[in-house]
Amino acid sequence: MKNVTLVLEDGTKFHGKSFGYEQPVAGEVVFNTAMMGYPESLTDPSYAGQLMTLTYPLVGNYGVPPFTVEENKIATFMESDKIYASAIIVADYSEQYSHWNAVESLADWLKREHVPGITGIDTRELTKVLREHGVMMGKILFDDQPDNIPDADYNGVNFVDKVSCKSIIKYNEGAGKKVVLVDCGVKNNIIRCLINRDVEVIRVPWNYDYTNMEFDGLFLANGPGDPDLCEDAVNVIRKQMSINTKPICGICMGNQLLAKAGGASIFKLKYGHRSHNQPVRMVGTDKCYITSQNHGYAVDASTLGKDWEELFVNMNDGSNEGIRHKTNPWFTSQFHPEACSGPVDTEFMFDKFVEALR
């Protein structure tokens, strides 16, 4: 294993060993406090451009499942077609793995997909630095190579455009109801949750104008980066809302885009929510759910228009976790109800959406 150094933009350095692809990389350094689920997280397009730090100390012990594709054209065990995170940072990489479904080690997978990995980093200390300062840009540099890569450019980059599909893709054709899915970086399990409820899914690029299409409901997917750079998508959503009141549901980035279409503004969280254990409360009730999350931005609930209200709030920091329209069947969650990986406490959000299609 080669010696590597993680250098944060404030000059802080963490030294470790390489266990992935041997190539320097720059990106936004973020942390995830989940205890498992690295195959799903690495293939989540919402991590595009980011150096993903896992706070759970032991990583790699259950290997990596095969990349198989089901009849419905969805990968069985991965959340997309490849690794989207720019790198993974762990405290203790387990070279030996054991799992009934594993076909290769995490290291071999990273090398095959040209993604760097660092082990031997004090990820708890790194997390403290990021919590105090806020997420920072950083570089992974190999000690025997010169620093010849440019600093990460995360601000102003439309990562949604980078990860969204480029043409229309259909799933479960011929099913009863038709749902247009706006692909901002959609996870496979979102599509699977819709298919399992017997709807036809029409997946369109993030900036596609679907308003003249025949469909029964609109679903706004998750995705990476700054929602303020997705004004084209917001304009189409706003146009759709002005035409009719067909059901609309959004997840993560979808929550932010619908909020923007309704007139609200977005702000960047200090260090985001990336974990399996974020508690959220349904507004107006005592119901609290444990949720899976992966986002760095949030809706400013104080800017919601008079026709909108909060649906969920985060119990840790009070930030918005979902909105709903007071009269029309338009609602969202900032968290991931499909939770792959993570708890499935809130999968009922899909049931509510499909029920609204009838």
NUGU-759624 format. One line per field, with one value per residue (C-alpha): residue number from 1; residue in three letters; x, y, z. Coordinates in steps of 0.5 Angstrom, whole numbers, plus 500, padded with zeros to 3 digits. Layout:
<nodes>
rovo <- [NUM	...];
tido <- [Ala	...];
X <- [X	...];
Y <- [Y	...];
Z <- [Z	...];
</nodes>
This chain:
<nodes>
rovo <- [1	2	3	4	5	6	7	8	9	10	11	12	13	14	15	16	17	18	19	20	21	22	23	24	25	26	27	28	29	30	31	32	33	34	35	36	37	38	39	40	41	42	43	44	45	46	47	48	49	50	51	52	53	54	55	56	57	58	59	60	61	62	63	64	65	66	67	68	69	70	71	72	73	74	75	76	77	78	79	80	81	82	83	84	85	86	87	88	89	90	91	92	93	94	95	96	97	98	99	100	101	102	103	104	105	106	107	108	109	110	111	112	113	114	115	116	117	118	119	120	121	122	123	124	125	126	127	128	129	130	131	132	133	134	135	136	137	138	139	140	141	142	143	144	145	146	147	148	149	150	151	152	153	154	155	156	157	158	159	160	161	162	163	164	165	166	167	168	169	170	171	172	173	174	175	176	177	178	179	180	181	182	183	184	185	186	187	188	189	190	191	192	193	194	195	196	197	198	199	200	201	202	203	204	205	206	207	208	209	210	211	212	213	214	215	216	217	218	219	220	221	222	223	224	225	226	227	228	229	230	231	232	233	234	235	236	237	238	239	240	241	242	243	244	245	246	247	248	249	250	251	252	253	254	255	256	257	258	259	260	261	262	263	264	265	266	267	268	269	270	271	272	273	274	275	276	277	278	279	280	281	282	283	284	285	286	287	288	289	290	291	292	293	294	295	296	297	298	299	300	301	302	303	304	305	306	307	308	309	310	311	312	313	314	315	316	317	318	319	320	321	322	323	324	325	326	327	328	329	330	331	332	333	334	335	336	337	338	339	340	341	342	343	344	345	346	347	348	349	350	351	352	353	354	355	356	357	358];
tido <- [Met	Lys	Asn	Val	Thr	Leu	Val	Leu	Glu	Asp	Gly	Thr	Lys	Phe	His	Gly	Lys	Ser	Phe	Gly	Tyr	Glu	Gln	Pro	Val	Ala	Gly	Glu	Val	Val	Phe	Asn	Thr	Ala	Met	Met	Gly	Tyr	Pro	Glu	Ser	Leu	Thr	Asp	Pro	Ser	Tyr	Ala	Gly	Gln	Leu	Met	Thr	Leu	Thr	Tyr	Pro	Leu	Val	Gly	Asn	Tyr	Gly	Val	Pro	Pro	Phe	Thr	Val	Glu	Glu	Asn	Lys	Ile	Ala	Thr	Phe	Met	Glu	Ser	Asp	Lys	Ile	Tyr	Ala	Ser	Ala	Ile	Ile	Val	Ala	Asp	Tyr	Ser	Glu	Gln	Tyr	Ser	His	Trp	Asn	Ala	Val	Glu	Ser	Leu	Ala	Asp	Trp	Leu	Lys	Arg	Glu	His	Val	Pro	Gly	Ile	Thr	Gly	Ile	Asp	Thr	Arg	Glu	Leu	Thr	Lys	Val	Leu	Arg	Glu	His	Gly	Val	Met	Met	Gly	Lys	Ile	Leu	Phe	Asp	Asp	Gln	Pro	Asp	Asn	Ile	Pro	Asp	Ala	Asp	Tyr	Asn	Gly	Val	Asn	Phe	Val	Asp	Lys	Val	Ser	Cys	Lys	Ser	Ile	Ile	Lys	Tyr	Asn	Glu	Gly	Ala	Gly	Lys	Lys	Val	Val	Leu	Val	Asp	Cys	Gly	Val	Lys	Asn	Asn	Ile	Ile	Arg	Cys	Leu	Ile	Asn	Arg	Asp	Val	Glu	Val	Ile	Arg	Val	Pro	Trp	Asn	Tyr	Asp	Tyr	Thr	Asn	Met	Glu	Phe	Asp	Gly	Leu	Phe	Leu	Ala	Asn	Gly	Pro	Gly	Asp	Pro	Asp	Leu	Cys	Glu	Asp	Ala	Val	Asn	Val	Ile	Arg	Lys	Gln	Met	Ser	Ile	Asn	Thr	Lys	Pro	Ile	Cys	Gly	Ile	Cys	Met	Gly	Asn	Gln	Leu	Leu	Ala	Lys	Ala	Gly	Gly	Ala	Ser	Ile	Phe	Lys	Leu	Lys	Tyr	Gly	His	Arg	Ser	His	Asn	Gln	Pro	Val	Arg	Met	Val	Gly	Thr	Asp	Lys	Cys	Tyr	Ile	Thr	Ser	Gln	Asn	His	Gly	Tyr	Ala	Val	Asp	Ala	Ser	Thr	Leu	Gly	Lys	Asp	Trp	Glu	Glu	Leu	Phe	Val	Asn	Met	Asn	Asp	Gly	Ser	Asn	Glu	Gly	Ile	Arg	His	Lys	Thr	Asn	Pro	Trp	Phe	Thr	Ser	Gln	Phe	His	Pro	Glu	Ala	Cys	Ser	Gly	Pro	Val	Asp	Thr	Glu	Phe	Met	Phe	Asp	Lys	Phe	Val	Glu	Ala	Leu	Arg];
X <- [500	503	503	498	496	489	490	484	483	485	492	490	493	491	496	494	495	492	488	484	486	493	491	491	484	480	473	469	470	464	462	457	456	452	455	454	452	458	456	450	453	459	454	449	450	449	456	459	465	465	471	466	469	466	466	464	471	471	470	470	469	463	466	462	456	456	454	448	442	434	429	427	433	435	442	440	445	448	444	447	451	458	461	460	464	471	474	473	476	476	480	481	480	479	483	479	472	466	459	455	454	461	465	470	474	472	480	479	472	475	481	477	473	479	477	482	481	485	485	489	486	483	476	473	478	477	469	470	474	469	463	467	469	464	465	471	475	480	486	488	496	501	507	511	508	508	501	500	492	488	484	477	471	465	461	458	458	452	453	446	447	453	449	442	440	441	435	428	428	422	421	415	411	404	403	396	399	404	409	414	421	425	432	437	441	436	438	435	431	427	425	424	419	415	415	413	407	405	406	410	416	418	425	427	433	433	431	426	420	415	409	406	406	401	402	398	404	410	416	422	429	435	441	448	450	447	439	440	444	438	433	431	428	425	421	419	416	413	410	407	404	400	397	394	394	397	400	407	412	420	426	432	434	426	424	429	426	419	420	424	418	413	417	422	429	435	441	447	448	454	456	450	446	449	447	442	440	437	431	425	418	412	409	403	404	408	410	418	422	429	431	437	439	445	444	448	443	436	430	429	422	421	421	415	409	402	400	405	407	412	411	417	422	429	429	437	437	430	432	426	425	419	414	407	401	395	390	394	397	404	409	416	421	428	430	430	424	427	433	438	442	438	432	425	421	418	417	410	411	411	404	401	404	401	394	394	394	388];
Y <- [500	507	513	518	524	528	535	540	547	550	546	540	534	527	521	514	508	507	501	503	506	510	516	523	526	533	534	536	532	530	524	519	516	510	503	499	500	502	499	503	509	509	508	513	519	524	523	525	530	528	525	520	519	513	514	507	504	498	498	492	486	484	485	487	484	482	487	484	487	484	483	490	493	495	493	488	490	497	504	506	503	505	508	516	518	521	517	513	515	510	508	501	497	490	486	480	479	474	474	469	474	477	476	481	486	493	494	490	494	501	499	496	503	507	510	512	509	511	507	509	516	518	519	521	527	528	528	533	538	538	539	545	548	545	541	543	542	537	533	526	526	520	522	520	524	531	535	537	536	543	544	542	546	544	551	553	546	543	535	534	535	530	524	525	520	523	520	517	510	506	501	496	498	497	498	501	508	512	516	521	520	527	524	528	522	517	511	505	503	509	506	499	502	505	499	494	498	497	503	505	509	514	516	523	528	533	539	535	538	533	537	535	528	523	521	520	523	526	524	528	524	525	528	531	539	545	546	553	551	547	552	549	543	548	552	546	544	551	550	543	546	551	546	541	538	532	528	530	527	529	526	529	534	533	536	542	543	543	548	552	552	554	560	558	559	554	554	550	546	547	539	536	530	523	517	512	515	522	523	527	528	529	536	536	529	526	521	521	516	514	516	515	521	524	532	538	543	544	548	555	553	561	562	557	561	561	555	551	548	543	536	533	537	534	533	534	541	543	544	542	535	535	540	539	543	545	543	539	532	535	533	531	528	531	524	517	513	508	507	503	502	504	503	503	506	511	507	509	515	511	508	515	517	511	512	519	517	514];
Z <- [500	498	503	501	505	505	505	507	504	511	510	515	513	515	513	511	506	499	498	492	485	485	483	486	486	489	491	497	503	507	512	513	519	517	520	513	506	502	496	495	498	493	487	489	484	490	492	485	486	493	497	502	509	513	520	522	523	520	512	507	511	507	500	494	491	484	479	476	472	473	468	469	467	474	478	483	489	486	486	479	474	477	483	483	489	487	493	500	506	512	518	518	511	512	507	508	507	508	505	502	496	495	489	490	495	496	494	487	486	487	483	477	477	478	485	490	497	503	510	516	517	524	521	528	528	521	522	528	524	518	524	527	520	515	509	506	499	499	496	496	494	493	497	492	487	486	487	480	480	480	487	487	483	487	487	480	477	475	478	476	469	469	472	469	463	457	453	456	459	460	466	467	460	460	467	469	471	468	472	469	474	473	473	477	479	481	485	483	489	488	481	484	489	484	479	485	486	479	475	469	470	464	466	463	463	469	464	460	458	460	460	454	455	458	465	471	476	477	481	482	484	488	486	487	488	488	487	485	478	476	474	468	472	476	471	468	475	475	468	470	476	472	468	472	479	478	484	485	490	491	494	497	491	489	495	494	487	488	494	489	484	490	491	497	497	499	503	504	511	515	514	511	513	511	515	517	523	522	526	523	526	521	523	527	530	535	530	529	524	523	516	511	508	504	502	503	502	505	504	508	511	513	505	503	500	504	500	502	509	512	512	516	520	523	530	531	528	526	518	513	511	507	504	502	498	503	497	492	492	492	497	498	503	504	507	503	504	499	504	500	504	511	515	511	516	511	505	506	502	496	498	499	492	488	492	490	482	483];
</nodes>
